[in-house]
Amino acid sequence: MTPTLVILAAGMASRYGSMKQTEGFGPSGETIMEYSIYDAIRAGFGKVVFIIREDFAEAFKNAIEPKLAGKIKTAYVYQSLDKFTEGYNLPVDRVKPWGTAHALLCCKEEVKEVFAVINADDYYGNEAFVQAYNFLTNDCNESTNCILGYELANTLSENGTVSRGVCSINEQGYLTSIHERTKIYRKENGQIVFEENEVETPLEEKTRVSMNFMCFSPGFIHLCEQEFDLFLKAKGQELKSEYYIPYVAGRFKELGLGQVKVIPTNAKWFGVTYKEDAPGVKLSIDALVADKIYPKNLWS
């Protein structure tokens, strides 16, 4: 079965300040996610599913469809606060989406095959898509999923804090636990820390972290639905609580449903969290084009 690529593109980009999902960074106006799609096509993926908000669906489709026509199958699902919340009284002031695991849950009727999931605003590198495709076509099943593990030191922003799923891994390369750390940064003395409740905790440079590039069997989406009910009961009245994919991946392990393999990748990562990240992203893409990793126009 040909794997599908699911792209998380419904975020509000509150720290960036504009629609980074559709901003052009490449020499011919390519978005970051277009390089991921290009790499996915080269690796062998047969379909891409975009998770977006319905309020910008028309503009999004008009920007992406002409480029992908005839190159890969496309589908769209919409993430909104009301989906899968029947029976709950939600806070009227809630604006923030429920998070990445809820976004994945919105794919319940669209994704029926093994799949990889990525962020729209992160560049993951061609090597990582080859690794993901090989795992999905050879090793993925209902009891074995995976996370592409990036070195923490290679995933920081010089312009502010970042959120990462910090992985603990056993000697066999399988996940033992994962914790979403929402405020990671490098201090002036060079040390990397995460901050929680105003307490700093150091992290090793080579710590493997999730960048939301993960590979799953379709059953994982059903687990997202099961756990979302528990999440709403515990945190559904909070205005900014988020339901993360790494949390559900950790629950997959805790519930004894199977193993999550952490596949280390040396692929180069970069992305845009803050507006100040944009010039560096453009320079990185220009360098990849100069090295002939990508053509000047991806789709010509």
C-alpha positions in Angstrom: 0.0 0.0 0.0 1.4 3.4 -1.0 2.0 5.7 2.0 0.2 9.0 2.4 1.8 12.2 3.7 -0.3 14.3 6.1 0.6 17.9 6.5 -0.3 19.9 9.6 -1.2 23.4 8.2 -4.1 24.6 10.3 -2.0 26.5 12.9 -2.6 30.1 13.7 1.1 31.1 13.5 0.6 33.4 16.5 4.4 33.8 17.1 5.1 34.4 13.4 2.4 37.0 12.8 1.2 35.9 9.4 0.3 32.9 7.2 3.7 31.2 7.1 2.1 28.1 5.6 1.7 29.8 2.2 4.6 32.2 2.3 7.1 31.8 -0.5 10.7 31.1 0.5 12.1 29.4 -2.6 13.6 31.2 -5.7 10.3 30.7 -7.6 8.1 31.4 -4.6 7.9 27.9 -3.2 6.6 27.4 0.3 8.6 25.3 2.8 6.0 22.5 2.6 6.4 22.3 -1.2 10.0 21.1 -0.6 8.6 18.4 1.7 6.0 17.4 -0.9 8.7 17.2 -3.6 10.9 15.0 -1.3 7.9 12.8 -0.5 7.1 12.3 -4.2 10.7 11.4 -4.9 10.6 8.9 -2.0 7.5 7.2 -3.3 4.5 8.7 -1.4 1.3 8.6 -3.4 -1.0 11.1 -1.7 -0.9 14.2 0.4 -3.6 15.3 2.8 -3.6 18.9 4.0 -5.1 19.7 7.4 -6.2 23.3 7.2 -8.8 25.8 8.5 -11.8 26.2 6.4 -11.6 30.0 6.6 -8.5 30.1 4.3 -9.3 26.9 2.3 -10.0 28.7 -1.0 -6.8 30.7 -0.9 -4.8 27.7 0.1 -6.1 25.5 -2.6 -5.6 28.2 -5.3 -2.0 28.5 -4.3 -1.2 24.8 -4.1 -3.4 22.9 -6.6 -2.0 24.2 -9.9 1.5 23.2 -8.8 0.6 19.6 -7.8 -1.9 18.7 -10.5 -0.8 15.5 -12.1 2.1 15.0 -9.7 0.4 13.5 -6.6 -3.1 12.9 -5.3 -4.4 15.6 -2.9 -7.1 15.8 -0.3 -8.1 18.4 2.4 -9.6 18.1 5.8 -10.6 21.0 8.1 -9.7 21.4 11.7 -12.2 23.4 13.8 -12.8 23.7 17.6 -16.2 22.0 17.4 -15.0 18.7 15.8 -15.2 15.6 18.0 -16.4 17.7 21.0 -20.1 16.6 21.1 -21.4 16.6 24.6 -18.9 19.1 26.0 -19.5 22.7 26.9 -16.5 24.4 25.5 -15.2 27.8 26.8 -16.7 30.5 24.7 -13.4 32.5 24.7 -11.4 29.6 23.3 -9.7 30.6 20.0 -6.6 28.4 19.9 -7.0 25.1 18.0 -6.9 21.9 20.1 -3.5 20.9 18.8 -1.8 18.4 16.5 -3.4 15.2 17.7 -6.8 16.7 17.3 -5.8 17.8 13.8 -4.8 14.3 13.0 -8.1 13.1 14.4 -9.8 15.3 11.8 -8.3 12.9 9.1 -10.3 10.0 10.5 -12.4 9.5 7.3 -9.7 10.4 4.8 -6.6 8.4 5.9 -7.0 4.6 5.7 -3.5 3.6 4.9 0.0 3.9 6.6 1.0 7.5 6.7 3.6 10.1 7.8 2.7 13.4 9.4 4.8 16.6 9.2 4.5 20.3 10.0 3.9 22.7 7.1 6.5 25.1 8.3 9.4 22.8 8.9 12.0 21.6 6.3 13.0 18.0 7.1 15.4 17.0 4.4 15.2 14.4 1.6 17.0 11.7 3.7 14.2 11.8 6.3 11.5 11.1 3.7 13.5 8.2 2.3 13.8 6.8 5.9 10.1 7.4 6.5 9.0 5.7 3.2 11.2 2.6 4.0 9.8 2.3 7.5 6.2 2.7 6.3 6.5 0.1 3.5 8.6 -2.5 5.4 8.1 -2.2 9.1 5.0 -0.2 10.0 2.0 -2.1 11.4 -0.7 -1.6 14.1 1.8 -2.4 16.8 4.9 -0.6 15.4 5.0 3.1 14.7 8.0 5.5 14.5 9.3 9.0 15.2 12.0 10.6 13.1 14.5 11.7 15.8 16.4 14.9 15.2 19.3 16.1 17.3 18.1 18.9 19.6 21.0 21.2 19.0 20.1 21.2 15.3 16.5 22.3 15.9 16.8 25.5 17.8 15.9 29.0 16.8 18.2 31.9 17.4 15.2 34.2 17.7 13.2 32.7 20.6 12.1 29.6 22.4 10.8 26.4 20.6 8.6 23.5 21.4 9.9 20.0 20.9 8.9 16.4 21.9 11.9 15.3 24.0 12.4 11.5 23.6 13.8 9.0 26.0 15.0 5.9 24.1 16.1 2.4 25.2 19.2 0.5 23.9 17.1 -1.1 21.2 16.1 2.3 19.7 12.5 2.3 21.0 10.7 5.1 22.7 10.3 4.7 26.5 8.7 8.1 27.1 8.2 11.5 25.3 7.5 14.9 26.8 6.4 18.0 25.0 8.6 20.8 26.2 7.1 24.1 25.0 9.9 26.5 26.0 13.4 25.3 24.9 16.3 27.6 24.3 20.0 28.0 24.4 21.3 30.2 27.2 24.1 32.8 26.8 26.6 30.3 28.3 25.7 27.9 25.5 23.7 25.4 27.6 20.4 24.2 26.3 17.5 24.2 28.8 13.7 23.9 28.9 11.8 26.1 31.2 8.6 25.1 33.0 7.0 27.0 35.9 10.1 29.3 35.9 12.4 26.4 36.6 15.2 25.6 34.1 16.2 22.0 33.3 19.3 21.3 31.2 19.1 19.1 28.1 21.9 17.4 26.2 22.9 18.7 22.8 22.4 15.3 21.1 19.0 14.6 22.7 16.7 13.1 20.1 13.5 15.2 19.7 10.4 14.9 17.7 9.8 17.6 15.0 6.3 16.1 14.4 7.7 13.9 11.6 6.2 10.6 12.6 4.9 7.4 10.8 1.8 5.6 11.8 -0.6 2.9 10.9 -4.3 4.0 10.5 -5.2 2.6 13.9 -3.3 5.4 15.6 -6.0 7.9 14.5 -8.5 5.8 16.5 -6.3 6.1 19.5 -6.2 9.9 19.0 -10.0 9.8 19.2 -10.1 7.7 22.3 -7.5 9.8 24.2 -9.1 13.1 23.1 -12.2 12.3 25.1 -10.0 12.0 28.2 -8.2 15.2 27.3 -11.4 17.1 27.0 -12.5 15.9 30.4 -9.2 16.9 32.0 -8.3 20.1 30.1 -11.3 21.0 27.9 -12.1 24.2 29.9 -8.6 25.6 29.5 -8.2 28.4 26.9 -4.7 27.3 25.7 -4.4 23.6 26.5 -3.2 21.6 23.5 -3.5 17.9 22.6 -0.2 16.9 21.0 0.7 13.9 18.7 3.8 13.1 20.9 1.5 12.7 23.9 -0.6 10.1 22.1 2.5 8.4 20.9 3.6 8.1 24.5 0.2 6.7 25.4 0.5 4.1 22.7 3.5 2.8 24.5 2.1 3.2 28.0 -1.1 1.3 27.1 0.9 -1.6 25.8 -0.4 -1.3 22.3 3.0 -1.7 20.8 6.4 0.0 20.2 7.4 3.4 18.8 10.8 3.2 17.1 12.9 6.3 17.1 14.7 6.5 13.9 17.7 8.8 14.1 18.1 11.1 11.1 21.0 13.3 10.2 18.9 15.2 7.7 19.3 19.0 8.0 16.3 20.7 9.6 15.3 24.4 9.5 12.0 26.1 10.0 10.1 29.3 10.7 8.8 29.9 14.2 9.5 33.7 14.3 9.5 36.3 11.6 13.2 36.8 12.2 13.8 33.1 11.1 12.6 33.9 7.5 15.9 35.3 6.1 17.9 32.3 7.3 15.3 29.9 5.8 15.6 31.6 2.4 19.4 31.4 2.5 19.2 27.7 3.4 17.0 27.0 0.5 19.1 29.1 -1.9 22.1 26.9 -0.8 20.2 23.7 -1.5 19.3 25.0 -4.9 22.9 26.0 -5.6 24.0 22.5 -4.6 21.5 21.1 -7.1 19.5 19.3 -4.4 16.5 21.1 -5.8 15.8 22.8 -9.1 15.2 26.6 -9.2 11.5 25.9 -9.9 10.2 22.7 -8.3 7.3 22.2 -10.5 8.3 23.4 -14.0 
